[in-house]
Amino acid sequence: MRRITVALASVDTTVGAVTSNTEKAIAFGREIGEAGATVGVFQEQLFGGYPAEDLIQMPEFVSEQMTALKKMAQALAAFDTVYAVGIAVHAGGMPYNACAVFHHGAILGIVTKEDLPGYGVFDEPRVFSRGQPNAYATINEIPVGDMVFEFPFGTMGAYICEETWTPSGPLSRRSAIAELAVVINASPNRVGVLDTR
């Protein structure tokens, strides 16, 4: 793997505000691209905000995120940067928390989250389905499932929060092939969180 630059973007999203979240993300994406970063990483559930809870059960809310992803990919197509962003998708009629990877305007794939937290302030199993190892589907010809991505700089795996510290999770399974692990995360706001951090 050659030397790369990774840029991290933490967008101050509002749950349910897909349009304004997308505009903020595109602005950050331009900064990242103009800075010449090899990879630009955005948070989990970038477009819909985290946690979206019952909004995930609304098909329009989820489909609006795919439209937002396409808009962002096209807006940043001129840059050489590879972008990884959090999104909710429906695949096979099931809702998934996922990470989309795009480059030069092309959405290369969407990796579904396998390990969903259901403790404390987290309630993902109630609204999302678990991604499955070795699963593969498509949404409008975009690959969805368990995959890694090949780039001139090396092989990149995309992961989402909880699944990176599960002993038998995708990080351990894909580590034999992925040279770079891109991990997107988000947490809900709660009383005392700043003191905890």
C-alpha positions in Angstrom: 0.0 0.0 0.0 1.3 3.4 -0.9 1.3 6.4 1.4 -2.1 8.1 1.6 -3.9 11.0 3.3 -7.2 10.4 5.2 -9.5 13.3 5.9 -12.3 13.0 8.5 -15.5 15.1 8.4 -17.8 15.4 11.3 -21.0 17.0 10.0 -23.4 18.5 12.5 -26.4 16.7 11.2 -30.1 17.1 12.2 -32.2 13.9 12.3 -34.6 13.8 9.4 -33.1 16.8 7.6 -31.7 15.0 4.6 -31.5 18.0 2.3 -29.5 20.3 4.7 -27.4 17.4 5.9 -26.4 16.7 2.3 -25.6 20.3 1.5 -23.3 20.4 4.6 -21.7 17.1 3.6 -21.0 18.3 0.0 -19.3 21.5 1.4 -17.0 19.4 3.6 -16.4 17.0 0.7 -15.3 19.9 -1.5 -12.8 21.0 1.2 -11.5 17.4 1.4 -11.2 17.1 -2.3 -9.5 20.5 -2.7 -7.0 19.5 0.0 -6.0 16.5 -2.1 -7.0 13.8 0.5 -6.8 10.2 -0.8 -9.8 9.2 1.3 -12.6 11.3 2.8 -14.5 9.7 5.7 -17.9 10.9 6.9 -20.0 9.6 9.8 -22.5 6.9 10.2 -26.1 7.8 9.0 -24.7 11.0 7.4 -27.8 11.9 5.3 -30.6 11.1 7.7 -28.9 11.9 11.0 -28.3 9.5 13.9 -30.3 8.0 15.4 -33.2 8.2 13.0 -35.2 5.6 14.9 -38.7 5.1 13.4 -38.0 7.4 10.4 -36.2 4.3 9.0 -39.5 2.6 8.5 -40.7 5.3 6.1 -39.7 4.3 2.6 -39.6 7.9 1.4 -37.0 8.8 4.1 -34.7 6.0 3.0 -35.1 6.5 -0.7 -34.4 10.2 -0.2 -31.0 9.2 1.2 -30.1 7.3 -2.0 -31.0 10.4 -4.0 -28.7 12.4 -1.6 -25.9 9.9 -2.1 -26.1 10.2 -5.9 -26.2 14.0 -5.6 -23.1 14.1 -3.4 -21.2 11.6 -5.6 -21.9 13.8 -8.7 -21.1 17.1 -6.8 -17.6 15.6 -5.9 -16.9 13.7 -9.1 -14.1 16.0 -10.2 -11.9 15.1 -7.2 -9.5 12.1 -7.0 -10.6 11.5 -3.4 -12.4 8.2 -2.5 -15.4 9.0 -0.2 -17.0 6.8 2.5 -20.3 8.0 3.9 -23.0 6.6 6.2 -26.5 5.9 4.7 -29.7 4.0 5.4 -30.8 1.7 2.5 -33.5 -0.8 1.7 -32.2 -4.0 0.0 -34.4 -7.0 -0.6 -37.2 -5.2 1.2 -35.1 -4.9 4.4 -33.7 -1.7 6.0 -29.9 -1.5 6.6 -27.5 0.8 8.3 -24.7 1.0 5.7 -21.5 2.7 4.4 -21.4 3.8 0.8 -18.1 4.2 -1.1 -17.9 6.5 -4.2 -15.1 7.8 -6.4 -15.2 10.1 -9.4 -19.0 10.2 -9.3 -19.4 6.4 -9.3 -21.0 4.7 -6.4 -18.8 1.6 -6.1 -20.7 -0.3 -3.4 -22.7 -0.1 -0.2 -21.5 -2.2 2.8 -24.2 -3.2 5.2 -23.6 -3.1 9.0 -23.5 -6.6 10.6 -23.3 -5.9 14.3 -26.1 -3.7 15.6 -25.9 -2.2 19.1 -29.0 -2.7 21.2 -27.9 -1.5 24.7 -27.8 1.8 26.5 -28.9 4.6 24.2 -28.6 2.4 21.1 -31.6 0.6 19.7 -30.5 -0.4 16.1 -31.8 -4.0 16.0 -35.4 -2.5 16.4 -35.2 -0.6 13.1 -32.4 -2.1 11.1 -31.7 -5.6 9.7 -28.3 -7.2 10.2 -26.0 -7.4 7.2 -24.8 -10.9 6.6 -21.3 -12.3 5.9 -20.8 -13.0 2.2 -24.2 -11.5 1.3 -24.6 -9.7 -2.0 -27.4 -7.9 -3.6 -27.9 -4.8 -5.8 -29.9 -1.5 -5.6 -30.2 -0.1 -9.2 -27.1 -2.0 -10.2 -25.1 -0.7 -7.2 -23.5 -3.7 -5.3 -24.8 -4.0 -1.7 -23.4 -6.3 1.0 -20.1 -7.7 2.2 -17.2 -6.4 0.1 -13.9 -4.6 0.0 -12.7 -2.1 -2.6 -9.6 -2.1 -4.8 -7.9 1.3 -5.5 -4.5 2.2 -6.9 -3.4 3.0 -3.4 -4.5 -0.5 -2.0 -7.4 -2.5 -0.8 -10.0 -0.7 1.5 -12.5 -2.2 3.8 -15.5 -0.2 5.0 -16.9 -0.8 8.5 -19.4 0.7 10.8 -18.8 1.4 14.5 -19.8 -1.6 16.7 -18.7 -4.3 14.2 -15.0 -3.3 14.5 -14.7 -4.6 18.0 -16.7 -7.8 17.7 -14.2 -10.7 17.7 -15.9 -12.6 14.9 -17.1 -9.5 13.0 -16.2 -8.3 9.6 -13.1 -6.5 10.6 -11.5 -9.7 11.7 -12.9 -11.6 8.6 -11.8 -9.0 6.0 -8.4 -8.1 7.6 -6.7 -10.7 5.5 -7.5 -8.7 2.3 -8.1 -5.1 3.4 -5.0 -3.0 3.8 -7.0 0.0 5.0 -9.9 -0.2 7.4 -12.2 2.8 7.1 -14.6 2.9 10.1 -17.6 5.3 10.3 -19.2 6.0 13.6 -22.0 8.0 15.2 -23.6 8.3 18.7 -26.8 9.9 19.9 -26.5 13.1 22.0 -27.3 12.4 25.7 -27.0 14.1 29.0 -23.4 14.0 30.3 -21.8 12.8 27.0 -19.3 15.6 26.8 -18.0 14.8 30.3 -17.8 11.1 29.4 -15.8 11.9 26.2 
